[in-house]
Amino acid sequence: MFDNIRHDLRAYDYNWGAQGFWAMLVYRFGRWRYGIRPLPLRKLFSALYKISFKMIQILTGIELPCEAEVGRNFVIDHFGGIIVSGYARIGDHCRIRNGVTIGLRRVEEKVAPIIGDNVDIGAGAKLLGPIRIGNNVIVGANAVVISDVPDDSIAVGVPAVVKPRRT
């Protein structure tokens, strides 16, 4: 947990006041508590996590449950209106902005996007359903992505149109 927090703090340029860092701190704590063995102690830490999670959700508008799998150096660039499903998987060195939703397409379909490494997701983008976003992808602002995006691509528009990135 502490190693991941150090990486997160470095990703936020050592800005302890960044709301995205607060959300990541609570997220890392929530993942860490699963490893606590004495059940009564884990229940105590779980209660602390749930209270902290709700406070972060209210204060920052960021919903990042500990059930989601998030890699290193994940940066929430601007806070507010950010929802990440607990079923989502996000790779290393990714960045999201305000208004982003990474979630389910239908409530009864419990599958969320799998996002690769080095993905930059623009403000207001929606990534929905059982899709895979490749490595080194840029998702444009307000794009609605409902199909797979291959590596080294750009996804823009509603619904998103995938184009290769220019080198």
KEFIBA-616759 format. One record per residue: chain; z, y, x of N, C-alpha, C, O, CB in turn; residue number from 1. Coordinates in Angstrom, 3 decimals, padded with zeros to 6 digits, m for minus. Glycine has a CB too. Example, Ala and Ser with C-alpha at 12.3 -4.5 7.8 and 13.67 -1.06 7.14 Angstrom:
residues 2
A	007.800	m005.690	013.190	007.800	m004.500	012.300	007.800	m003.300	013.200	008.465	m003.319	014.236	009.046	m004.473	011.308	1
A	007.080	m002.250	012.850	007.140	m001.060	013.670	007.870	000.030	012.900	008.039	001.138	013.409	005.725	m000.598	014.084	2
END
This chain:
residues 167
A	000.000	m001.196	000.818	000.000	000.000	000.000	000.000	001.262	000.863	m000.779	002.184	000.621	001.203	m000.003	m000.931	1
A	000.874	001.299	001.869	001.002	002.517	002.673	m000.244	002.788	003.509	m000.597	003.944	003.742	002.215	002.416	003.581	2
A	m000.906	001.733	003.958	m002.150	001.900	004.707	m003.220	002.522	003.812	m003.937	003.430	004.233	m002.637	000.543	005.269	3
A	m003.325	002.029	002.576	m004.290	002.602	001.630	m003.964	004.050	001.296	m004.865	004.877	001.161	m004.328	001.777	000.351	4
A	m002.675	004.358	001.163	m002.275	005.741	000.862	m002.642	006.661	002.024	m003.091	007.785	001.804	m000.752	005.822	000.572	5
A	m002.452	006.191	003.268	m002.858	007.000	004.433	m004.355	007.282	004.405	m004.783	008.404	004.674	m002.483	006.284	005.749	6
A	m005.159	006.256	004.077	m006.608	006.456	003.981	m006.955	007.428	002.853	m007.826	008.285	003.002	m007.321	005.112	003.756	7
A	m006.256	007.280	001.717	m006.505	008.193	000.595	m006.166	009.631	000.969	m006.920	010.551	000.655	m005.691	007.767	m000.634	8
A	m005.038	009.823	001.637	m004.632	011.169	002.041	m005.660	011.774	003.001	m005.978	012.959	002.899	m003.235	011.137	002.700	9
A	m006.173	010.978	003.920	m007.219	011.443	004.839	m008.487	011.809	004.057	m009.136	012.810	004.360	m007.535	010.355	005.904	10
A	m008.838	010.995	003.047	m010.030	011.273	002.231	m009.886	012.586	001.471	m010.883	013.249	001.186	m010.284	010.125	001.243	11
A	m008.651	012.968	001.141	m008.385	014.231	000.453	m008.070	015.360	001.426	m007.498	016.375	001.028	m007.236	014.062	m000.522	12
A	m008.432	015.199	002.686	m008.202	016.202	003.724	m006.739	016.617	003.812	m006.424	017.789	004.015	m009.063	017.420	003.466	13
A	m005.858	015.649	003.658	m004.412	015.845	003.766	m003.872	016.879	002.773	m002.878	017.551	003.050	m004.061	016.269	005.174	14
A	m004.519	017.001	001.639	m004.089	017.917	000.588	m003.190	017.166	m000.397	m003.674	016.502	m001.313	m005.317	018.540	m000.145	15
A	m001.871	017.281	m000.192	m000.909	016.608	m001.055	m000.959	017.139	m002.482	m000.503	016.459	m003.401	000.492	016.764	m000.495	16
A	m001.494	018.316	m002.686	m001.532	018.927	m004.008	m002.733	018.547	m004.852	m002.823	018.966	m006.006	m001.496	020.386	m003.868	17
A	m003.653	017.770	m004.315	m004.852	017.383	m005.068	m004.474	016.414	m006.189	m003.844	015.386	m005.941	m005.911	016.738	m004.127	18
A	m004.860	016.745	m007.418	m004.518	015.895	m008.553	m005.127	014.504	m008.411	m004.522	013.519	m008.835	m004.985	016.538	m009.854	19
A	m006.299	014.415	m007.827	m006.908	013.115	m007.586	m006.064	012.253	m006.661	m005.977	011.039	m006.843	m008.290	013.289	m007.002	20
A	m005.443	012.880	m005.672	m004.556	012.147	m004.774	m003.328	011.640	m005.521	m002.863	010.527	m005.274	m004.132	013.034	m003.598	21
A	m002.801	012.456	m006.435	m001.658	012.009	m007.236	m002.025	010.750	m008.020	m001.262	009.784	m008.062	m001.195	013.129	m008.202	22
A	m003.213	010.778	m008.642	m003.656	009.623	m009.422	m003.809	008.391	m008.524	m003.457	007.281	m008.923	m004.990	009.935	m010.135	23
A	m004.332	008.592	m007.318	m004.489	007.471	m006.389	m003.136	006.946	m005.918	m002.977	005.741	m005.725	m005.332	007.893	m005.185	24
A	m002.181	007.816	m005.736	m000.837	007.413	m005.333	m000.205	006.501	m006.397	000.366	005.460	m006.073	000.049	008.659	m005.095	25
A	m000.314	006.902	m007.648	000.223	006.083	m008.738	m000.564	004.782	m008.865	000.019	003.728	m009.117	000.187	006.861	m010.071	26
A	m001.887	004.850	m008.690	m002.720	003.644	m008.740	m002.289	002.651	m007.657	m002.089	001.471	m007.945	m004.216	004.009	m008.570	27
A	m002.147	003.115	m006.429	m001.754	002.226	m005.315	m000.369	001.629	m005.562	m000.136	000.458	m005.261	m001.763	003.001	m003.968	28
A	000.544	002.425	m006.106	001.872	001.914	m006.435	001.773	000.817	m007.500	002.452	m000.206	m007.410	002.788	003.061	m006.924	29
A	000.923	001.039	m008.508	000.749	000.057	m009.571	000.198	m001.260	m009.059	000.620	m002.323	m009.515	m000.162	000.604	m010.633	30
A	m000.742	m001.211	m008.113	m001.279	m002.440	m007.516	m000.222	m003.136	m006.658	m000.122	m004.363	m006.658	m002.528	m002.126	m006.664	31
A	000.560	m002.346	m005.931	001.557	m002.892	m005.020	002.656	m003.642	m005.765	003.156	m004.655	m005.276	002.165	m001.782	m004.186	32
A	003.032	m003.154	m006.935	004.170	m003.735	m007.661	003.924	m005.172	m008.090	004.879	m005.909	m008.337	004.487	m002.900	m008.878	33
A	002.661	m005.589	m008.186	002.362	m006.973	m008.562	002.890	m007.970	m007.532	003.158	m009.123	m007.869	000.858	m007.156	m008.732	34
A	003.039	m007.536	m006.288	003.500	m008.429	m005.233	005.011	m008.582	m005.135	005.497	m009.351	m004.306	002.988	m007.951	m003.942	35
A	005.754	m007.872	m005.954	007.217	m007.957	m005.901	007.661	m009.242	m006.579	007.311	m009.494	m007.732	007.882	m006.718	m006.579	36
A	008.428	m010.051	m005.867	008.791	m011.376	m006.350	009.970	m011.434	m007.311	009.812	m012.047	m008.367	009.085	m012.227	m005.206	37
A	011.113	m010.866	m007.053	012.176	m011.011	m008.060	011.731	m010.341	m009.366	011.484	m009.135	m009.400	013.523	m010.385	m007.548	38
A	011.632	m011.125	m010.427	011.112	m010.637	m011.700	011.843	m009.404	m012.240	011.184	m008.472	m012.702	011.183	m011.732	m012.714	39
A	013.173	m009.364	m012.199	013.841	m008.151	m012.711	013.458	m006.881	m011.933	013.323	m005.806	m012.518	015.357	m008.336	m012.657	40
A	013.286	m007.017	m010.620	012.891	m005.869	m009.804	011.457	m005.448	m010.128	011.159	m004.256	m010.205	013.025	m006.201	m008.304	41
A	010.560	m006.440	m010.321	009.181	m006.117	m010.685	009.128	m005.420	m012.036	008.335	m004.497	m012.224	008.320	m007.386	m010.712	42
A	009.955	m005.845	m012.971	009.992	m005.197	m014.296	010.459	m003.744	m014.183	009.951	m002.868	m014.883	010.925	m005.977	m015.253	43
A	011.425	m003.496	m013.300	011.890	m002.135	m013.074	010.762	m001.266	m012.496	010.529	m000.150	m012.961	013.107	m002.137	m012.128	44
A	010.063	m001.794	m011.474	008.946	m001.054	m010.883	007.793	m000.896	m011.884	007.092	000.115	m011.864	008.449	m001.767	m009.612	45
A	007.596	m001.889	m012.755	006.549	m001.786	m013.771	006.856	m000.665	m014.756	005.956	000.068	m015.166	006.392	m003.117	m014.519	46
A	008.113	m000.531	m015.135	008.499	000.561	m016.032	008.276	001.910	m015.352	007.775	002.847	m015.974	009.976	000.415	m016.464	47
A	008.645	002.008	m014.082	008.418	003.233	m013.313	006.925	003.548	m013.220	006.522	004.704	m013.345	009.021	003.101	m011.902	48
A	006.095	002.499	m012.996	004.647	002.697	m012.933	004.114	003.221	m014.270	003.338	004.176	m014.294	003.939	001.379	m012.554	49
A	004.518	002.610	m015.364	003.992	003.010	m016.675	004.353	004.454	m017.012	003.544	005.173	m017.598	004.522	002.077	m017.764	50
A	005.539	004.875	m016.653	005.945	006.270	m016.875	005.116	007.200	m015.983	004.627	008.232	m016.443	007.469	006.455	m016.590	51
A	004.961	006.837	m014.721	004.164	007.648	m013.781	002.707	007.715	m014.214	002.093	008.780	m014.155	004.256	007.072	m012.356	52
A	002.145	006.581	m014.651	000.757	006.528	m015.111	000.543	007.488	m016.275	m000.434	008.236	m016.297	000.378	005.094	m015.527	53
A	001.455	007.467	m017.238	001.330	008.337	m018.410	001.473	009.811	m018.020	000.770	010.665	m018.560	002.385	007.966	m019.465	54
A	002.382	010.110	m017.084	002.539	011.494	m016.623	001.263	011.991	m015.947	000.818	013.109	m016.209	003.731	011.607	m015.652	55
A	000.673	011.171	m015.082	m000.579	011.549	m014.410	m001.681	011.738	m015.436	m002.464	012.683	m015.346	m000.994	010.481	m013.368	56
A	m001.743	010.841	m016.412	m002.760	010.938	m017.452	m002.628	012.256	m018.221	m003.633	012.904	m018.513	m002.653	009.745	m018.416	57
A	m001.423	012.647	m018.543	m001.188	013.877	m019.299	m001.423	015.117	m018.432	m002.078	016.062	m018.872	000.241	013.891	m019.857	58
A	m000.896	015.118	m017.208	m000.983	016.301	m016.345	m002.368	016.546	m015.773	m002.768	017.698	m015.606	m000.013	016.173	m015.224	59
A	m003.111	015.482	m015.468	m004.381	015.654	m014.770	m005.609	015.269	m015.597	m006.723	015.672	m015.263	m004.365	014.849	m013.518	60
A	m005.425	014.505	m016.658	m006.577	014.036	m017.421	m007.321	012.916	m016.714	m008.504	012.696	m016.973	m007.520	015.180	m017.687	61
A	m006.642	012.209	m015.828	m007.252	011.094	m015.093	m006.610	009.800	m015.560	m005.393	009.634	m015.478	m007.087	011.269	m013.547	62
A	m007.434	008.887	m016.048	m006.958	007.574	m016.469	m007.538	006.535	m015.517	m008.699	006.146	m015.642	m007.357	007.269	m017.954	63
A	m006.723	006.091	m014.569	m007.134	005.107	m013.559	m006.096	003.990	m013.544	m005.147	004.041	m012.761	m007.280	005.767	m012.132	64
A	m006.265	002.974	m014.406	m005.270	001.913	m014.475	m005.291	001.030	m013.229	m006.322	000.882	m012.574	m005.499	001.065	m015.714	65
A	m004.147	000.456	m012.920	m004.035	m000.359	m011.712	m004.793	m001.675	m011.830	m004.962	m002.371	m010.828	m002.579	m000.636	m011.408	66
A	m005.249	m002.032	m013.009	m006.036	m003.263	m013.172	m007.449	m003.114	m012.606	m008.073	m004.113	m012.249	m006.110	m003.649	m014.652	67
A	m007.953	m001.910	m012.520	m009.268	m001.673	m011.912	m009.163	m001.944	m010.413	m008.105	m001.753	m009.814	m009.768	m000.206	m012.185	68
A	m010.257	m002.387	m009.816	m010.277	m002.621	m008.376	m010.994	m001.448	m007.705	m012.180	m001.214	m007.933	m010.977	m003.982	m008.032	69
A	m010.257	m000.727	m006.884	m010.799	000.456	m006.223	m010.678	000.275	m004.719	m009.620	m000.104	m004.217	m010.064	001.747	m006.686	70
A	m011.762	000.546	m003.998	m011.766	000.408	m002.544	m011.126	001.596	m001.841	m010.493	002.449	m002.464	m013.179	000.231	m002.048	71
A	m011.308	001.626	m000.549	m010.733	002.707	000.274	m011.540	003.992	000.159	m012.723	003.986	m000.179	m010.658	002.279	001.742	72
A	m010.859	005.087	000.451	m011.471	006.425	000.480	m012.154	006.789	m000.837	m013.218	007.408	m000.836	m012.483	006.506	001.611	73
A	m011.557	006.415	m001.933	m012.048	006.787	m003.262	m011.550	008.197	m003.552	m010.348	008.455	m003.494	m011.566	005.767	m004.372	74
A	m012.462	009.105	m003.861	m012.093	010.512	m004.062	m012.445	010.943	m005.481	m013.574	010.772	m005.941	m012.806	011.425	m003.028	75
A	m011.456	011.502	m006.156	m011.670	012.130	m007.452	m011.763	013.618	m007.147	m010.754	014.298	m006.962	m010.506	011.791	m008.504	76
A	m012.996	014.104	m007.099	m013.277	015.447	m006.599	m012.723	016.550	m007.492	m012.082	017.478	m007.000	m014.758	015.629	m006.446	77
A	m012.956	016.462	m008.773	m012.434	017.442	m009.731	m011.720	016.651	m010.804	m012.208	015.607	m011.237	m013.578	018.353	m010.342	78
A	m010.586	017.127	m011.233	m009.820	016.358	m012.207	m010.192	016.744	m013.628	m010.797	017.790	m013.859	m008.327	016.557	m011.986	79
A	m009.830	015.904	m014.565	m009.996	016.192	m015.983	m011.049	015.338	m016.645	m012.195	015.289	m016.200	m010.336	017.622	m016.171	80
A	m010.654	014.664	m017.715	m011.596	013.892	m018.511	m012.145	012.667	m017.810	m013.243	012.221	m018.141	m012.716	014.754	m018.917	81
A	m011.430	012.113	m016.863	m011.914	010.956	m016.106	m011.272	009.695	m016.667	m010.048	009.581	m016.741	m011.601	011.106	m014.585	82
A	m012.127	008.745	m017.063	m011.649	007.482	m017.609	m012.320	006.350	m016.843	m013.546	006.273	m016.765	m011.940	007.377	m019.143	83
A	m011.492	005.471	m016.278	m011.986	004.287	m015.578	m011.389	003.081	m016.274	m010.172	002.997	m016.439	m011.616	004.311	m014.045	84
A	m012.228	002.149	m016.683	m011.764	000.943	m017.344	m010.996	000.061	m016.367	m011.273	000.053	m015.168	m012.942	000.174	m017.947	85
A	m010.041	m000.672	m016.890	m009.302	m001.624	m016.077	m010.155	m002.788	m015.619	m009.750	m003.531	m014.725	m008.123	m002.139	m016.838	86
A	m011.329	m002.964	m016.210	m012.241	m004.030	m015.825	m013.227	m003.605	m014.742	m013.978	m004.439	m014.237	m012.994	m004.511	m017.030	87
A	m013.239	m002.339	m014.380	m014.206	m001.809	m013.408	m013.841	m002.215	m011.982	m012.678	m002.454	m011.656	m014.282	m000.278	m013.511	88
A	m014.878	m002.283	m011.144	m014.692	m002.504	m009.706	m015.485	m001.432	m008.973	m016.676	m001.238	m009.218	m015.149	m003.954	m009.272	89
A	m014.796	m000.738	m008.065	m015.401	000.381	m007.342	m015.238	000.130	m005.856	m014.145	m000.199	m005.395	m014.758	001.745	m007.752	90
A	m016.315	000.282	m005.106	m016.313	000.014	m003.667	m015.677	001.121	m002.836	m014.998	002.006	m003.357	m017.714	m000.203	m003.198	91
A	m015.913	001.047	m001.539	m015.357	001.999	m000.582	m016.181	003.288	m000.527	m017.378	003.286	m000.814	m015.285	001.365	000.807	92
A	m015.531	004.370	m000.161	m016.169	005.672	000.099	m016.944	006.191	m001.111	m018.058	006.695	m000.967	m017.110	005.562	001.296	93
A	m016.360	006.070	m002.295	m017.000	006.575	m003.515	m016.343	007.880	m003.941	m015.192	008.157	m003.603	m016.916	005.530	m004.657	94
A	m017.095	008.670	m004.686	m016.617	009.980	m005.141	m017.041	010.155	m006.597	m018.189	009.899	m006.960	m017.181	011.146	m004.241	95
A	m016.081	010.600	m007.430	m016.411	010.925	m008.816	m015.904	012.322	m009.132	m015.028	012.857	m008.452	m015.805	009.883	m009.797	96
A	m016.472	012.893	m010.173	m016.115	014.248	m010.563	m015.615	014.271	m012.005	m015.511	013.225	m012.644	m017.316	015.190	m010.394	97
A	m015.308	015.450	m012.512	m014.719	015.574	m013.838	m015.643	015.053	m014.936	m016.867	015.119	m014.826	m014.365	017.017	m014.111	98
A	m015.032	014.540	m015.985	m015.778	014.077	m017.146	m016.455	012.736	m016.989	m017.243	012.353	m017.854	m016.786	015.065	m017.488	99
A	m016.183	012.011	m015.931	m016.836	010.718	m015.687	m016.132	009.618	m016.469	m014.903	009.555	m016.517	m016.843	010.380	m014.176	100
A	m016.935	008.757	m017.080	m016.422	007.565	m017.746	m017.068	006.346	m017.121	m018.293	006.243	m017.054	m016.688	007.611	m019.276	101
A	m016.235	005.424	m016.663	m016.705	004.140	m016.139	m016.044	003.104	m017.021	m014.863	002.801	m016.850	m016.354	003.931	m014.586	102
A	m016.799	002.554	m017.969	m016.129	001.707	m018.941	m017.007	000.710	m019.652	m018.112	000.383	m019.218	m015.487	002.541	m019.932	103
A	m016.475	000.240	m020.757	m017.121	m000.775	m021.575	m018.208	m000.158	m022.436	m018.113	001.002	m022.836	m016.095	m001.491	m022.449	104
A	m019.243	m000.939	m022.720	m020.270	m000.483	m023.644	m019.829	m000.747	m025.090	m020.043	000.077	m025.979	m021.619	m001.183	m023.347	105
A	m019.211	m001.914	m025.302	m018.676	m002.286	m026.612	m017.258	m002.804	m026.420	m016.962	m003.432	m025.403	m019.576	m003.361	m027.314	106
A	m016.395	m002.555	m027.364	m014.987	m002.947	m027.247	m014.848	m004.456	m027.109	m014.017	m004.931	m026.334	m014.192	m002.457	m028.462	107
A	m015.638	m005.205	m027.839	m015.524	m006.669	m027.794	m016.128	m007.274	m026.521	m015.904	m008.451	m026.238	m016.203	m007.273	m029.012	108
A	m016.871	m006.509	m025.770	m017.505	m006.962	m024.524	m016.661	m006.452	m023.360	m016.810	m005.299	m022.954	m018.999	m006.453	m024.412	109
A	m015.785	m007.283	m022.821	m014.808	m006.866	m021.807	m015.394	m006.904	m020.394	m014.842	m007.560	m019.511	m013.571	m007.759	m021.875	110
A	m016.506	m006.204	m020.181	m017.139	m006.141	m018.873	m017.488	m004.690	m018.569	m018.160	m004.021	m019.355	m018.406	m007.043	m018.817	111
A	m017.021	m004.215	m017.416	m017.279	m002.836	m017.001	m018.150	m002.843	m015.746	m018.360	m003.901	m015.153	m015.945	m002.071	m016.742	112
A	m018.657	m001.692	m015.335	m019.536	m001.627	m014.167	m018.877	m002.085	m012.860	m017.669	m001.960	m012.658	m020.029	m000.225	m014.001	113
A	m019.723	m002.615	m011.995	m019.353	m002.929	m010.620	m020.104	m001.921	m009.764	m021.334	m001.873	m009.776	m019.701	m004.439	m010.223	114
A	m019.356	m001.121	m009.026	m019.944	m000.027	m008.255	m019.821	m000.351	m006.779	m018.746	m000.723	m006.307	m019.258	001.330	m008.582	115
A	m020.922	m000.211	m006.045	m020.946	m000.518	m004.615	m020.295	000.560	m003.765	m019.564	001.413	m004.268	m022.361	m000.721	m004.160	116
A	m020.570	000.507	m002.480	m020.012	001.457	m001.512	m020.871	002.720	m001.430	m022.069	002.682	m001.708	m019.898	000.801	m000.119	117
A	m020.254	003.824	m001.052	m020.928	005.111	m000.823	m021.684	005.591	m002.058	m022.846	005.987	m001.967	m021.893	004.995	000.354	118
A	m021.029	005.553	m003.195	m021.642	005.998	m004.450	m021.048	007.349	m004.827	m019.832	007.535	m004.796	m021.420	004.950	m005.596	119
A	m021.916	008.285	m005.181	m021.515	009.632	m005.583	m021.882	009.803	m007.055	m023.059	009.749	m007.414	m022.204	010.734	m004.688	120
A	m020.877	010.010	m007.906	m021.090	010.096	m009.347	m020.846	011.533	m009.799	m019.750	012.067	m009.632	m020.157	009.107	m010.111	121
A	m021.863	012.147	m010.367	m021.811	013.543	m010.774	m020.976	013.781	m012.018	m020.635	012.845	m012.741	m023.189	014.047	m011.005	122
A	m020.652	015.037	m012.258	m019.805	015.444	m013.382	m020.411	015.013	m014.708	m021.609	015.170	m014.940	m019.593	016.960	m013.373	123
A	m019.566	014.469	m015.571	m019.985	014.109	m016.915	m020.774	012.827	m017.028	m021.207	012.479	m018.126	m020.776	015.188	m017.470	124
A	m020.978	012.111	m015.939	m021.764	010.872	m015.984	m021.005	009.780	m016.716	m019.776	009.731	m016.683	m022.120	010.404	m014.566	125
A	m021.747	008.909	m017.376	m021.184	007.768	m018.091	m021.845	006.501	m017.562	m023.068	006.368	m017.609	m021.386	007.908	m019.640	126
A	m021.042	005.575	m017.062	m021.524	004.280	m016.580	m020.892	003.246	m017.487	m019.673	003.076	m017.486	m021.165	004.027	m015.048	127
A	m021.717	002.550	m018.264	m021.188	001.722	m019.344	m021.729	000.303	m019.310	m022.921	000.083	m019.095	m021.504	002.350	m020.675	128
A	m020.841	m000.649	m019.523	m021.223	m002.041	m019.722	m021.330	m002.867	m018.464	m020.920	m002.439	m017.385	m022.499	m002.093	m020.417	129
A	m021.891	m004.066	m018.612	m021.981	m005.017	m017.496	m023.133	m004.683	m016.551	m024.136	m005.395	m016.507	m022.150	m006.438	m018.028	130
A	m022.983	m003.609	m015.806	m024.048	m003.181	m014.896	m023.533	m003.195	m013.465	m022.327	m003.199	m013.216	m024.567	m001.768	m015.272	131
A	m024.478	m003.202	m012.534	m024.134	m003.119	m011.115	m024.803	m001.888	m010.532	m026.013	m001.700	m010.664	m024.565	m004.407	m010.345	132
A	m024.002	m001.055	m009.888	m024.508	000.125	m009.194	m024.489	m000.234	m007.711	m023.434	m000.560	m007.167	m023.640	001.434	m009.508	133
A	m025.636	m000.179	m007.060	m025.749	m000.593	m005.661	m025.076	000.359	m004.685	m024.428	001.327	m005.082	m027.189	m000.731	m005.294	134
A	m025.239	000.070	m003.418	m024.689	000.898	m002.346	m025.563	002.126	m002.130	m026.770	002.088	m002.371	m024.566	000.089	m001.038	135
A	m024.949	003.215	m001.675	m025.660	004.456	m001.333	m026.451	005.013	m002.512	m027.616	005.386	m002.375	m026.599	004.215	m000.160	136
A	m025.804	005.062	m003.662	m026.451	005.539	m004.889	m025.863	006.891	m005.266	m024.676	007.143	m005.062	m026.274	004.518	m006.054	137
A	m026.706	007.759	m005.818	m026.268	009.020	m006.406	m026.538	008.941	m007.900	m027.660	008.664	m008.324	m026.998	010.254	m005.753	138
A	m025.499	009.187	m008.696	m025.644	009.253	m010.142	m025.536	010.722	m010.519	m024.514	011.358	m010.261	m024.561	008.372	m010.888	139
A	m026.583	011.262	m011.126	m026.636	012.678	m011.444	m025.652	013.084	m012.520	m025.145	012.254	m013.274	m028.011	013.047	m011.867	140
A	m025.393	014.378	m012.576	m024.490	014.930	m013.590	m025.018	014.614	m014.980	m026.214	014.729	m015.246	m024.325	016.457	m013.411	141
A	m024.102	014.212	m015.869	m024.390	013.904	m017.269	m025.341	012.734	m017.484	m025.840	012.550	m018.595	m024.955	015.101	m017.922	142
A	m025.603	011.945	m016.457	m026.444	010.762	m016.621	m025.696	009.709	m017.424	m024.475	009.588	m017.318	m026.872	010.195	m015.248	143
A	m026.427	008.952	m018.223	m025.857	007.828	m018.963	m026.520	006.570	m018.427	m027.682	006.289	m018.718	m026.068	007.977	m020.526	144
A	m025.764	005.821	m017.641	m026.303	004.643	m016.956	m025.875	003.398	m017.723	m024.686	003.105	m017.843	m025.816	004.578	m015.468	145
A	m026.882	002.655	m018.250	m026.603	001.437	m019.004	m027.383	000.243	m018.468	m027.417	m000.817	m019.094	m026.928	001.647	m020.470	146
A	m028.011	000.422	m017.300	m028.715	m000.690	m016.658	m028.447	m000.629	m015.152	m027.988	000.388	m014.633	m030.259	m000.637	m016.958	147
A	m028.737	m001.717	m014.473	m028.466	m001.810	m013.038	m029.213	m000.732	m012.246	m030.315	m000.317	m012.603	m028.853	m003.194	m012.522	148
A	m028.572	m000.298	m011.160	m029.190	000.664	m010.247	m029.196	000.018	m008.862	m028.130	m000.299	m008.335	m028.419	002.055	m010.242	149
A	m030.379	m000.185	m008.256	m030.428	m000.838	m006.946	m029.906	000.063	m005.824	m029.702	001.262	m006.014	m031.853	m001.265	m006.636	150
A	m029.698	m000.536	m004.661	m029.246	000.205	m003.485	m030.196	001.358	m003.178	m031.387	001.293	m003.480	m029.135	m000.730	m002.269	151
A	m029.655	002.415	m002.574	m030.423	003.561	m002.091	m031.285	004.193	m003.181	m032.478	004.430	m002.988	m031.299	003.139	m000.933	152
A	m030.662	004.461	m004.329	m031.384	005.036	m005.459	m030.647	006.248	m006.018	m029.516	006.552	m005.639	m031.583	003.988	m006.555	153
A	m031.333	006.924	m006.933	m030.761	008.034	m007.689	m030.949	007.699	m009.162	m032.026	007.253	m009.558	m031.433	009.420	m007.311	154
A	m029.921	007.907	m009.979	m030.011	007.685	m011.417	m029.735	009.010	m012.109	m028.657	009.584	m011.957	m029.010	006.576	m011.894	155
A	m030.726	009.501	m012.881	m030.586	010.788	m013.571	m031.124	010.675	m014.991	m032.049	009.907	m015.255	m031.326	011.913	m012.801	156
A	m030.541	011.444	m015.898	m031.056	011.541	m017.253	m030.291	010.730	m018.274	m029.333	010.024	m017.959	m032.460	011.123	m017.271	157
A	m030.757	010.858	m019.541	m030.148	010.166	m020.670	m031.249	009.471	m021.453	m032.057	010.159	m022.078	m029.349	011.152	m021.578	158
A	m031.327	008.156	m021.456	m030.645	007.235	m020.550	m031.173	007.414	m019.128	m032.263	007.945	m018.917	m030.830	005.772	m021.016	159
A	m030.393	006.970	m018.180	m030.709	007.227	m016.769	m032.025	006.574	m016.349	m032.316	005.427	m016.689	m029.578	006.721	m015.878	160
A	m032.788	007.332	m015.612	m034.008	006.858	m014.977	m033.690	006.679	m013.496	m033.118	007.565	m012.861	m035.217	007.857	m015.201	161
A	m034.067	005.530	m012.957	m033.743	005.216	m011.565	m034.927	005.551	m010.679	m036.059	005.149	m010.946	m033.353	003.728	m011.407	162
A	m034.642	006.299	m009.614	m035.671	006.684	m008.638	m035.170	006.348	m007.259	m033.964	006.401	m007.018	m036.025	008.196	m008.740	163
A	m036.064	005.999	m006.335	m035.609	005.732	m004.953	m035.195	007.038	m004.264	m035.778	008.097	m004.498	m036.734	005.026	m004.129	164
A	m034.178	006.930	m003.412	m033.747	008.096	m002.634	m034.725	008.346	m001.506	m035.220	007.410	m000.879	m032.320	007.895	m002.073	165
A	m034.998	009.602	m001.257	m035.841	009.957	m000.110	m034.967	009.998	001.138	m033.845	010.502	001.099	m036.562	011.333	m000.335	166
A	m035.472	009.478	002.220	m034.663	009.449	003.446	m034.778	010.743	004.196	m034.165	010.900	005.252	m035.077	008.297	004.345	167
END
